[in-house]
Amino acid sequence: MSDVIREIMFKYPGSIQVACHEHALQYIVDGQSKFIVTGSGSKSSHVKKRRLAKFAAGKHGFARIDAFANGELSVTFWVVDKKSPSGMK
């Protein structure tokens, strides 16, 4: 992730950056900023779960983001494969 984007996000606590069309699924929390990587449809790439990552998988899939009135956020990742073409949590 770009240092410029990270710097801007830190000025706005609670910010969420969503990156799509990547070849992995990731959920990263850095302070009050959240980073969601999703959209692995045609290819998948190995990904390491690093220090700030709450979740990381080199799988095909997508994420569902639910934002609640109290400010809480819920992220559910769905893995799509031959065994589960409609996806599984």
N, C-alpha and C positions, 0 to 999 in steps of 0.2 A: 504494500500500500504506500502511496505517496506521502512523504513527510508534509507536504503542503496541505493535503486533505486532512491528515491527522491533526495538524496545527489548527486548522479552521474548526474542526469538530470539537476540539477541546475548549474552544471559546463558547460553544453552545452545548452545555451538559445535557445528556440524554439523547444526543444525536445518534442516528442510525444510518450507516452506509450499507447499501445492498449492491453487490456486484453480481451480475448475471453473465451467462454464457462462459462460465469457467468450467474446468474439467474436474472439479471436486466440490465437496460440500463442506462448509466450515462455519463455525460460530465463534467469534472472538470478542472478548470483553476487555477493554482497556480503560480503566477508570470508569467514568460514566458513559463512555462512548461504546457503541456496539457495531460490529462489522459482520455482515452475513454474506457468505459466498454461496451461490446456488446456480442451478441451471445446467447441470451436467447431463446432457441428453444424448449426444452422439458419441462422445469420447469420455474417458475417465483417466485421470492421472494420479499417481501416488502422491499422497500429501502427508506430511508429518504433523502430529499434534504438538504444537510448540507451547511455550510457557503461558501465553495469554488465551490459548484456544480452549474453549469449553467442549468443543466437538470438532472432529475432522475425519473425513472419510473420502477415499478416492473411488467413489461409487456414482452411478447414474442416479439422478433424483432431483428433488425440488424441496423448497421450504414453504411452510405456511406460517405467516406472522399474524398473531392476534394482539391487538393493542386494546387495553381496557381503560375505562374512564378514570380509574384511580392511578393511572400512569404506568401500571405494570405491563410487561411485554412477555409474550409466550411465543417461542419459536419451536416448531415441530418439523423435523426433517423426514422426508419420505424417500425411501430407496426403491427404485424401480428396476426390476430384472426379469428374467424369463419366468422365474417361479412366482413373481408378484408383479404382473404387467400393469396393474392398477395402483401399485405402490404399497409399501408397508412402512410403519413407523419404526 
